[in-house]
Amino acid sequence: KSKQATAGRKCVFGADGGDDGSFVRDGQSSIDADVVSPVSFVQGWLQQQWQDIMQLWADPEESEAAKRVTSELCRPDGWTIQCDIGAAVARAAGGTGTLARQSSSAEIRLDLRVALDLDAGYEPPQGSVRLLSSSRLLNSSRGFWKVDATDEEDMPTALQMRLSCKDIEVSGETLVPAGALYFNALIDQSNSAGAASAVRLSRGQLTVKEDLGVNLGLFNPRGILAEFKLIGTFRATAADA
């Protein structure tokens, strides 16, 4: 071939080139560009496997229907809640009737209004609880709420709210000691015409977490070995502006 035809190229054979005498340009690797080194191949494979594993653990995207339910829960006007606390109320709802600190026949009603604020990026949905009305029995600090259960289509079916309460006493008797007060309710779809919200909270139950008081010697299980005790019920309705 002429010198012009072969200028800037060299012919590589054997271990450094193709046995067919194929040409490669000066400064170019003799390995074809489509051939991947074993190390690069393994690195790429491991990266793909890791991405597949992370995808399996990734939270599913909330459906439009579920987003509507969450939006209704976090309605700006909030929820009006009426609580009944007492041994007889707890027994009627399926509890033991033994309240948090001591047995008492006293009962008390607690009214409040709350709004649920949504924290972005969590599945199932969760966020903070704001008191929209003052209460002598509840602390003004923000509480916490979360969707506590979903169905097979990831639609929210149960809600839990947590607020901080002071000692709840009646005539010197302590019904509920200061601490966390849990509001548990089912989430239903409301079909009532003219209802303030398309979501309804039903079968509301009030519980507190009580240490079991087990003595394990050097190991202190306080805060670990505990149970939820039913102390009352509540009714929640969508508040009007």
The 8 nearest C-alpha neighbors of each residue, nearest first, counted from 0:
[[1, 4, 2, 5, 3, 6, 8, 10],
 [2, 0, 3, 4, 5, 6, 8, 7],
 [1, 3, 5, 4, 6, 0, 7, 8],
 [4, 2, 6, 1, 5, 0, 7, 8],
 [3, 5, 1, 2, 6, 0, 8, 7],
 [6, 4, 2, 3, 8, 7, 1, 0],
 [5, 7, 3, 8, 4, 2, 9, 1],
 [6, 8, 25, 5, 24, 9, 4, 3],
 [9, 7, 24, 6, 5, 25, 23, 22],
 [10, 8, 22, 23, 11, 24, 25, 7],
 [9, 11, 22, 20, 21, 23, 12, 8],
 [12, 10, 16, 15, 20, 9, 22, 17],
 [13, 11, 16, 18, 17, 20, 15, 14],
 [12, 14, 16, 15, 18, 17, 11, 20],
 [15, 13, 16, 12, 17, 11, 18, 29],
 [16, 14, 13, 12, 11, 29, 17, 30],
 [17, 15, 12, 11, 13, 29, 14, 18],
 [16, 18, 19, 12, 20, 21, 13, 11],
 [19, 17, 20, 12, 13, 16, 21, 11],
 [18, 20, 17, 21, 12, 16, 13, 22],
 [19, 21, 18, 17, 12, 10, 11, 22],
 [22, 20, 19, 17, 10, 23, 11, 16],
 [21, 23, 10, 9, 20, 11, 8, 24],
 [24, 22, 8, 9, 29, 27, 25, 10],
 [23, 25, 8, 27, 26, 9, 7, 22],
 [26, 24, 27, 8, 7, 23, 9, 28],
 [25, 27, 24, 28, 23, 29, 8, 7],
 [28, 26, 24, 25, 29, 23, 30, 31],
 [29, 27, 30, 26, 31, 23, 32, 24],
 [28, 30, 16, 15, 27, 31, 23, 11],
 [31, 29, 28, 32, 34, 16, 15, 33],
 [30, 32, 33, 34, 29, 28, 35, 23],
 [33, 31, 34, 30, 35, 28, 29, 27],
 [34, 32, 31, 35, 30, 36, 29, 28],
 [33, 35, 32, 31, 36, 30, 37, 40],
 [36, 34, 40, 33, 39, 37, 32, 38],
 [35, 37, 39, 38, 40, 34, 41, 30],
 [38, 36, 40, 39, 41, 35, 42, 34],
 [37, 39, 41, 40, 36, 42, 35, 43],
 [40, 38, 42, 36, 41, 37, 43, 35],
 [39, 41, 37, 43, 38, 42, 44, 36],
 [42, 40, 44, 38, 43, 39, 45, 37],
 [43, 41, 39, 45, 44, 40, 46, 38],
 [42, 44, 46, 40, 41, 45, 39, 47],
 [43, 45, 41, 47, 46, 42, 40, 48],
 [46, 44, 48, 42, 47, 43, 41, 49],
 [47, 45, 43, 49, 44, 48, 42, 50],
 [46, 48, 50, 44, 49, 45, 51, 43],
 [47, 49, 45, 51, 50, 46, 44, 52],
 [50, 48, 52, 46, 51, 47, 45, 53],
 [49, 51, 47, 53, 52, 48, 54, 46],
 [50, 52, 48, 54, 49, 53, 47, 55],
 [53, 51, 49, 55, 54, 50, 48, 56],
 [54, 52, 50, 56, 55, 51, 57, 49],
 [53, 55, 57, 51, 52, 56, 50, 58],
 [56, 54, 52, 53, 57, 51, 58, 50],
 [57, 55, 53, 54, 58, 52, 59, 51],
 [56, 58, 54, 55, 53, 59, 52, 60],
 [57, 59, 122, 60, 56, 55, 121, 54],
 [60, 58, 61, 57, 122, 153, 62, 56],
 [59, 61, 62, 58, 122, 57, 63, 153],
 [60, 62, 65, 59, 66, 63, 153, 122],
 [63, 61, 65, 64, 66, 60, 153, 154],
 [62, 64, 66, 65, 67, 61, 68, 60],
 [65, 63, 67, 66, 62, 68, 154, 61],
 [64, 66, 154, 68, 62, 67, 63, 61],
 [67, 65, 63, 69, 64, 68, 70, 62],
 [68, 66, 70, 64, 65, 69, 71, 63],
 [67, 69, 71, 65, 70, 66, 72, 64],
 [70, 68, 66, 72, 71, 67, 65, 73],
 [69, 71, 67, 73, 68, 72, 66, 74],
 [70, 72, 74, 68, 73, 69, 67, 198],
 [71, 73, 69, 70, 74, 68, 115, 198],
 [74, 72, 115, 70, 71, 116, 69, 75],
 [73, 75, 71, 77, 72, 76, 70, 114],
 [76, 74, 77, 73, 114, 115, 240, 116],
 [77, 75, 240, 74, 238, 239, 114, 78],
 [76, 78, 114, 75, 113, 74, 238, 237],
 [77, 79, 237, 238, 113, 112, 236, 114],
 [78, 80, 112, 236, 238, 235, 111, 237],
 [81, 79, 235, 111, 234, 110, 112, 78],
 [80, 82, 110, 234, 233, 109, 235, 111],
 [83, 81, 233, 109, 108, 232, 110, 84],
 [84, 82, 108, 232, 231, 107, 233, 109],
 [85, 83, 231, 107, 106, 230, 108, 82],
 [86, 84, 106, 88, 87, 231, 105, 89],
 [85, 87, 96, 89, 88, 104, 97, 90],
 [88, 86, 90, 89, 85, 91, 96, 104],
 [89, 87, 91, 85, 86, 231, 90, 92],
 [88, 90, 231, 94, 230, 86, 92, 96],
 [89, 91, 94, 96, 93, 87, 92, 88],
 [90, 92, 88, 89, 93, 87, 94, 96],
 [93, 91, 89, 90, 94, 88, 232, 231],
 [94, 92, 90, 91, 89, 95, 229, 96],
 [95, 93, 90, 89, 229, 96, 92, 91],
 [94, 96, 97, 90, 89, 93, 229, 86],
 [95, 97, 86, 90, 89, 94, 98, 87],
 [98, 96, 102, 95, 86, 99, 101, 103],
 [99, 97, 101, 102, 100, 230, 96, 174],
 [98, 100, 175, 101, 174, 97, 176, 209],
 [99, 101, 98, 175, 176, 174, 173, 102],
 [102, 100, 98, 99, 103, 97, 173, 174],
 [101, 103, 97, 98, 104, 100, 86, 96],
 [104, 102, 105, 101, 86, 174, 172, 98],
 [103, 105, 86, 106, 85, 102, 87, 174],
 [106, 104, 103, 85, 169, 107, 86, 174],
 [107, 105, 85, 84, 104, 108, 83, 86],
 [106, 108, 84, 83, 109, 85, 105, 169],
 [109, 107, 83, 82, 84, 110, 106, 81],
 [108, 110, 82, 81, 83, 107, 111, 84],
 [111, 109, 81, 80, 82, 108, 112, 79],
 [112, 110, 80, 132, 79, 81, 113, 109],
 [111, 113, 79, 131, 132, 78, 80, 130],
 [112, 114, 130, 131, 78, 77, 129, 128],
 [113, 115, 77, 129, 128, 78, 116, 130],
 [114, 116, 128, 73, 127, 129, 117, 113],
 [115, 117, 127, 126, 73, 128, 114, 118],
 [116, 118, 126, 125, 119, 115, 73, 127],
 [119, 117, 126, 125, 120, 116, 121, 127],
 [120, 118, 121, 117, 124, 126, 125, 122],
 [119, 121, 118, 122, 124, 125, 123, 117],
 [122, 120, 124, 123, 119, 125, 118, 58],
 [123, 121, 124, 58, 120, 125, 61, 59],
 [122, 124, 121, 146, 125, 145, 147, 155],
 [125, 123, 122, 121, 146, 145, 126, 117],
 [126, 124, 145, 144, 117, 118, 146, 121],
 [127, 125, 117, 118, 116, 144, 143, 145],
 [126, 128, 143, 116, 142, 144, 115, 141],
 [127, 129, 142, 115, 143, 141, 114, 116],
 [130, 128, 114, 141, 113, 131, 115, 127],
 [129, 131, 113, 132, 112, 114, 128, 139],
 [132, 130, 113, 112, 129, 114, 133, 111],
 [133, 131, 112, 130, 111, 134, 113, 110],
 [132, 134, 131, 135, 130, 111, 139, 137],
 [135, 133, 136, 137, 132, 111, 138, 139],
 [134, 136, 137, 133, 138, 165, 164, 139],
 [135, 137, 134, 165, 164, 167, 138, 166],
 [138, 136, 164, 134, 165, 135, 163, 139],
 [139, 137, 140, 163, 164, 165, 136, 134],
 [138, 140, 137, 141, 130, 133, 134, 163],
 [141, 139, 138, 142, 163, 129, 162, 130],
 [142, 140, 129, 128, 127, 139, 143, 162],
 [141, 143, 128, 162, 161, 127, 140, 129],
 [142, 144, 127, 161, 128, 160, 126, 162],
 [145, 143, 160, 126, 125, 159, 127, 161],
 [146, 144, 125, 159, 147, 124, 158, 126],
 [145, 147, 158, 124, 148, 123, 157, 155],
 [146, 148, 158, 157, 145, 159, 149, 156],
 [149, 147, 157, 156, 146, 155, 150, 158],
 [150, 148, 155, 156, 153, 154, 151, 157],
 [149, 151, 153, 152, 154, 156, 155, 148],
 [152, 150, 153, 149, 154, 155, 148, 156],
 [151, 153, 150, 154, 149, 62, 65, 155],
 [154, 152, 149, 150, 151, 155, 65, 61],
 [153, 155, 65, 149, 150, 152, 156, 64],
 [156, 154, 149, 157, 148, 146, 153, 65],
 [155, 157, 186, 149, 148, 185, 154, 150],
 [158, 156, 185, 148, 186, 147, 184, 146],
 [159, 157, 146, 147, 184, 183, 145, 185],
 [158, 160, 183, 182, 145, 144, 147, 146],
 [161, 159, 144, 182, 181, 143, 183, 145],
 [162, 160, 181, 143, 142, 180, 144, 182],
 [163, 161, 142, 180, 179, 164, 181, 160],
 [162, 164, 179, 178, 138, 180, 137, 161],
 [165, 163, 137, 177, 178, 138, 136, 179],
 [164, 166, 177, 136, 137, 167, 178, 138],
 [167, 165, 177, 176, 175, 168, 164, 173],
 [166, 168, 175, 174, 173, 165, 176, 136],
 [169, 167, 173, 172, 174, 171, 166, 170],
 [168, 170, 172, 171, 173, 105, 167, 174],
 [171, 169, 172, 168, 105, 173, 174, 167],
 [170, 172, 169, 168, 173, 174, 167, 105],
 [173, 171, 169, 168, 170, 174, 103, 105],
 [174, 172, 168, 175, 167, 171, 169, 176],
 [173, 175, 168, 167, 98, 172, 99, 100],
 [174, 176, 167, 99, 173, 166, 100, 177],
 [177, 175, 166, 178, 167, 100, 173, 99],
 [178, 176, 165, 166, 164, 175, 179, 167],
 [179, 177, 164, 163, 176, 180, 165, 166],
 [178, 180, 163, 162, 164, 161, 181, 207],
 [179, 181, 162, 207, 161, 163, 206, 164],
 [182, 180, 161, 206, 205, 160, 207, 183],
 [181, 183, 160, 205, 159, 204, 161, 180],
 [184, 182, 159, 204, 203, 158, 181, 205],
 [185, 183, 203, 158, 202, 201, 157, 200],
 [184, 186, 157, 201, 200, 156, 158, 202],
 [185, 187, 156, 200, 157, 199, 184, 201],
 [188, 186, 199, 198, 200, 189, 185, 156],
 [187, 189, 198, 199, 197, 190, 186, 68],
 [188, 190, 197, 198, 199, 191, 187, 196],
 [191, 189, 192, 188, 197, 194, 198, 193],
 [192, 190, 194, 189, 193, 197, 195, 196],
 [193, 191, 194, 190, 189, 195, 197, 196],
 [192, 194, 191, 195, 196, 190, 197, 189],
 [195, 193, 196, 191, 192, 197, 189, 190],
 [194, 196, 237, 193, 197, 239, 238, 236],
 [197, 195, 198, 194, 237, 71, 199, 189],
 [196, 198, 189, 188, 199, 194, 71, 195],
 [199, 197, 188, 189, 196, 187, 71, 68],
 [198, 200, 187, 189, 186, 188, 201, 197],
 [201, 199, 186, 185, 184, 235, 187, 198],
 [200, 202, 185, 203, 184, 199, 186, 187],
 [203, 201, 184, 185, 204, 200, 234, 233],
 [202, 204, 184, 233, 201, 183, 232, 234],
 [203, 205, 232, 183, 233, 182, 231, 202],
 [206, 204, 182, 231, 232, 181, 230, 229],
 [205, 207, 229, 181, 228, 230, 227, 180],
 [208, 206, 180, 228, 227, 181, 209, 179],
 [207, 209, 227, 226, 228, 225, 210, 206],
 [208, 210, 225, 226, 227, 207, 211, 228],
 [211, 209, 225, 212, 224, 222, 221, 226],
 [210, 212, 225, 213, 224, 209, 226, 221],
 [213, 211, 210, 214, 221, 224, 220, 225],
 [212, 214, 211, 215, 220, 224, 210, 221],
 [215, 213, 216, 212, 219, 220, 218, 217],
 [214, 216, 218, 213, 217, 219, 220, 212],
 [217, 215, 218, 214, 219, 213, 220, 212],
 [216, 218, 219, 215, 214, 220, 213, 221],
 [219, 217, 216, 215, 220, 214, 221, 213],
 [218, 220, 221, 217, 215, 216, 214, 213],
 [221, 219, 223, 224, 222, 218, 213, 215],
 [222, 220, 223, 219, 210, 224, 212, 225],
 [221, 223, 224, 220, 210, 225, 209, 208],
 [224, 222, 220, 221, 225, 210, 219, 211],
 [225, 223, 220, 211, 222, 210, 221, 226],
 [226, 224, 210, 211, 209, 223, 222, 208],
 [225, 227, 209, 208, 228, 210, 211, 224],
 [226, 228, 208, 207, 206, 209, 229, 225],
 [229, 227, 206, 207, 230, 208, 226, 209],
 [228, 230, 206, 94, 89, 205, 231, 227],
 [231, 229, 89, 206, 205, 84, 98, 85],
 [232, 230, 84, 89, 205, 88, 83, 85],
 [231, 233, 204, 205, 83, 203, 82, 84],
 [234, 232, 82, 203, 81, 204, 83, 80],
 [233, 235, 81, 80, 203, 82, 236, 201],
 [236, 234, 80, 79, 200, 78, 233, 81],
 [235, 237, 79, 78, 238, 80, 234, 199],
 [236, 238, 78, 195, 196, 79, 77, 239],
 [237, 239, 78, 79, 77, 76, 236, 240],
 [240, 238, 76, 237, 195, 77, 78, 79],
 [239, 76, 238, 75, 77, 237, 195, 74]]
